[in-house]
Amino acid sequence: MSDSILSALRNGDAAQALALADALLAESPEQAETHYGRALALQTLGRGDEAQAAIDRAIELAPGREDFVLTRSMMRLSGNDPSETQAGLMDALAFNPNHLPAYIGLIHIALGQNNPAEAKRLLKLAERVDAEDADVLAAKGAIAQAEGAHDDAIAQFTRALERAPQNVLALGGLAFAYMHKQMPAFAEQALRRAIALAPDNVRLRRGLIDCLLRQERADEAEQALDELLAKAPADSASLGLRIRFRQARGDFDGALVDARALLAAAPDDLQALTHCVSLLVRTGAGDEARSLVAAALERDADSDALWQLSAGLEAGLSGDGGAVITRWLQRLPQSALAHEAAAVYHEAKGDLDAAAIEADAALALRESLPLAQFVKLRQEVRTDPQAALTRIQRLAQVARTPEAERMVLAWTGLVLDRLGRFDEAADAFTRMSQHPIPGKSLPIPYPAHAVPESDAEGRLLWAPPGVRIERVLNAVAPLLGRRLLADRNQPSPAREDGLGSVRFEPGSEGAASAATWKAGIQSLGLQPVDVVDWLPQWDAYTAAALAGTELTAVVIDPRDALLNWLVFGSAQSYIFLPKPQRSAMWLAAGYHALADTIEHGPQKVHLVKADALDLDAASIAAELQAALALDAVPDAVALGTPVMALGGMPNQFPTGHWRHYKDAFAEAFAVLTPAAVRLGYPKD
């Protein structure tokens, strides 16, 4: 190779090296060394196919050069062609059985093929050549790493670096071993040294990004990601990660730019299409999203995944994906996923008979479909609880995640409840509570101390967890309009007044007061005296802080409330604690605070008992009109209409249902009974 080409390559100027090689070959096309230099320049520039052709020409002109053969093997390795690489390395060993780099390459290929036994065999051969060579020690560390012996791997990589401090394989291996040991700071040091030596190595740069994320240094991780994409702008995994970064900080336009690039590089990649479609919808370009999915379906109309994406997109844009599902079934009448989608669609629309038919069709084609299984399960719970129990017992055998186990236990309890096997149902519900779903932490009930002076006026609405306050909200909303504030579950700076799910200790900065409450309402363009504000929590501090207001409390027997909260959750999205007695103690505190307010103020309290809501909605509607000073009586039909779950399943047990569980939950109910009696409910 000419000195000028070699100098250009060493200086990192691959374009200049290529120009020099082309000029020399124009004069002397048979120079093997020049073809070799040209191959190295092309490989550096990312033009892999041309580099392969150039190295092949060099070998053709100088078939005895083992370094040319090894270089071709390394090029093929970087091109993810392990079978050809293996063949090339074996060719190199045929030239020289003691050619150590060939053994090292074969060891790493064996590890990539998950064949540690072959890697160990090759290591022994390499050690015969030079057991203390840095690359041999690094290969030994890589084998230890593959077998999970991370301490041994660190030792071997360290020995390799003592002999060759700039060995990139050893530095990278050491970094990933430290990552496995949950030592990201040490890993970062090794990765930065390795990247300085091999700046184009995408794997090392990805490792650095992961390392920074593990240290919660997201800004630096995104900067490292930008640097990676500057080196490899078409790297799909990196583009996908930057999309997530940009989405997380609200840069949806920037994320869409990356999503378009990802899709342009891989137009038939489902994940790339999904990224792009979701961001188009997010940025208001729903029609373009439709067009993209339609074009993809034109190219592959037999893809269930594309039909699923299309149905979900249409449901999100228009509220109804039924027409897409119909076309899907027409195109693929034997698609189990299409029938499952139809089952879910019909169930959501309330056509339970059609849902059951489609679920049967889906399960006949593929029994393992989870959504179809649960559509069918809900049908059996309604019509044949014993069959439902058999089905849920089968599903329990394949539940592997905590979320799946919770769902199975919940349905087991509901089925056993339908069958009148209440002690067994209680056991299932209790075990279900050991797998809590993400929810809001229970706020601490605070006493009335360090309370700022109150000059509040207005009306408050409160119901404890386990009461379906949604029915009340639905009934009074048409009469109150914007004056009904039922937005405590939604993020809103205007409602961060210390009375929502985030509360602060009395006397601290951020603690609720009449001033923060009024300011939040006024920022919405309303006056406190005109609104009805739904509060998720009631305690002595809240009562004192908002003295001067009136409280309408919608309650049921606290023992029914506890049971409903355990099984069906709450409108406040409060987490149910794994031990029912602890949740009962928290619930009792709210009921006692209500009773204290009734007895001692400072609020005037309108107590609305909703236990008979299913039987006498008209009377309760009249109570609500009086309590909330409404211009008309709320619609008793809307008030009396239960909030149903999927499949026509109730979201609340009948009044008095707690008595079926009085033995199973005796300790928890004992905590609640005094509060129940204070509010006029029977002791037993």
Buried (B, 14 or more C-beta within 10 A) or exposed (E): BBEBBBEBBEEEBBEBBBBBBEEBBEEEEEBBBBBBBBBBBBBBBEBBEBBBBBBBBBBEBBEEBBBBBBBBBBBBBBBEBBEBBBEBBEBBBEBEEEBBBBBBBBBBBBBBEEBBEBBBEBBEBBBEEBEEBBBBBBBBBBBBBBBEBBEBBBBBBBBBBEBBEEBBBBBBBBBBBBBBBEBBEBBBBBBBBBBEBBEEBBEBBBBBBBBBBBBEBEEBBBEBBEBBBEBBEEBBEBBBBBBEBBBEEEBBEBBBBBBBBBBEBBEEBBEBBBBBBBBBBBBEBBEBBBEBBEEBBEEEEEBBBBBBBBBBBBBBBEEBBBEBBBBBBEBBEEBBBBBBBBBBBBBBEEEBEBBBBBBBBBBEBEEEBEBBBBBBBBBBBBEEBEBBBEBBEEBBEEBEEEEBBBBBBBBBBBBBBBBEBBEBBBBBBBBBBEBEBEBBEBBEBBEBEBBBEBEBBBBBBBBBBBBBBBBBBBBBBEBBEEBBBBBBBEEBEBBBBBBBBEBBEBEEEEBBBBBBBBEBBEEBEBEBEEBBBBBBBBBBBBBBBBBBBBBBBBBBBBBBBBBBBBBBBBBBBBBBBBBBBBBBBBBBBBBBBBBBBBEEEBBBBBBBBBBEBBEEBEEBBBBBBEBBEBEEBBBBEBBBBBBEEBBBBBBBBEBEBBBBBEEBBEEBBEBBBBBBEBBEBEEE
